[in-house]
């Protein structure tokens, strides 16, 4: 039967495409700390938290989504081919089937449990400040924790303003504002930096160091959210409330994020730029910042971007 063949071919093509999806996702890795045109996966990870998010996405979510889509597709094809009016002119008239109802209740519950167990592990890693002893999941979301993370050595407070970010090195008592650069400013000051993401003053942090991020918003302002995809962090910035998260980046470079809570007219224009530098570079930067209390003087100690 022509229709049946057509649907069988469609089913096979869809199955092949879906089976390839997780493999394709793996093939899309690159090292940029910002999204790229045509990108089709999460941004490359540089922290243990993002490692676990990527592993959870590629290892569990993609496979369960793909299998569920294939199962539903197969059921639809069976119904269309075997139970259309021509193939099945006299329909059955039963209204219940206890076995089928038990199966379609229990199987989704099992699927949710399989997804939930590692997801709670990933979540608690994100919410638990390292103390130097706790082990983190890293890329193995089914482990009981196997990645060592040192206790925080630096505390940064990010405050969402209307519409830019203010960063404070809390223990050093120095702070600065970070505003988006427009295209002319990028061309003049920081050629090659990405449009709508480049900022005038980047948050500078050391590599391989646990950074405690305190996140809030201007007391007279609105809610924002601080998010850096390559670090796997996204935390609400709420006026009058101090939220906390952490990251430990293993590669130097520029990493970009964006305000991720709709906050008003310039929500799309308050990007987050984090520059991860070597430890000696950071020492020079923060010493100069403490002495001069001037961001421009401090950042002049770093190599040009
Ligand atoms: Cu905002």
Boltz pocket constraint, residues with backbone or C-beta under 6 A from the ligand:
constraints:
  - pocket:
      binder: B
      contacts: [[A, 160], [A, 161], [A, 163], [A, 223], [A, 224], [A, 225], [A, 259], [A, 260], [A, 261], [A, 262], [A, 263], [A, 266], [A, 267], [A, 270]]
      max_distance: 6.0
